[in-house]
Amino acid sequence: MKGSIVIIFVLAALALEAKAGLEVTVVSLPKDCSVKAKNGDTVSVHYTGKLEKTHTEFDSSYKRGRPIDFKLGAGQVIKGWDQGILGK
């Protein structure tokens, strides 16, 4: 499955994971999609990474003009992505 999910992640998600669980903000999902992302799926994600306190952008796939593709649950990206995209 190749899906497209647009998500904004903040660096704070890493800290929150240990304390109060994962925080994910979903900006957009496909309309009426019966297929949900599961471990082993290849997903395509656009993202913007920002620092929690200053909202300073530190990375963005939009600026590179292409999303990142990765295998969900394979540890190819930060743990928060594997957890936050699962089931979306």
N, C-alpha and C positions, 0 to 999 in steps of 0.2 A: 504494500500500500504506500502510496506517495501522497501525502496530504500537505496542506499548507495551513499553518496556524500562525497568526500574528500575535506576538506576545511582547510585553515590556517587562523586563526583569530588572530588579534593583539589587545592588550588592548586599543589601540588608537581608535578602532571602537566605543567604548562607548563615548568617548569625541567628536568624529567627528559626531556622530549621532545628537547631539544637535546643532552643528555649521554648518556643511556643508553636512549633510546627512550621510548615512551609507556607510562604505568602506568594501567591501568583496573581497577577492582574492580566486577565484575558481581554484584549482589545477587540478581537474579531474572530469568529468561528464560521466555518462554512454553513450556509443555510440548509436545513433539512438533510443533514448527512447522517445516515444510519451506521456508517463505519466509524468505530472508535479506535484511537491509537492504542496499540498494545506492544508489549515488549517484543523486540525483534523486527518491528516495522521500521522502514526508512521514512523519516519525516523531514520536511523542509520548513525551516523556521526563519522568519524575519524577526529581528530583535533590536532593541536599543538598550544598552546597559548604562545605568546612571548611579552615582553615589547617593546614598540615602540622605545625608545631611545637606549637601550643597546642590544636589540634582545635576551635578556636573557629568556630562556624557563622557564615558571612557571607551565605548565601542559601539558600532552600529553596522549591521549588515546592509541597511538602506544606503549608507554612504558608499559602500562597495558595489552597490547595484545588483546584488544577488543574495538570496537567503543561504543559510548553512544547511546542509543535508547531513543527517547522522542516523545511526541505528539506535532506536529507542531501547534503553535498558542495558546497553553494552558498555557504559562507562566512557563513552567517547566525548562527553560534554560534562559540565558541572552536574552534580547529583540533583540539584533543584530542577533542572530541565527534565531529566529522566523521570522524576516524580511528578512534576507539575503538568507535563504534557500527556502522561498516561491517562487514558480514558477520555480524552478530549477529542 
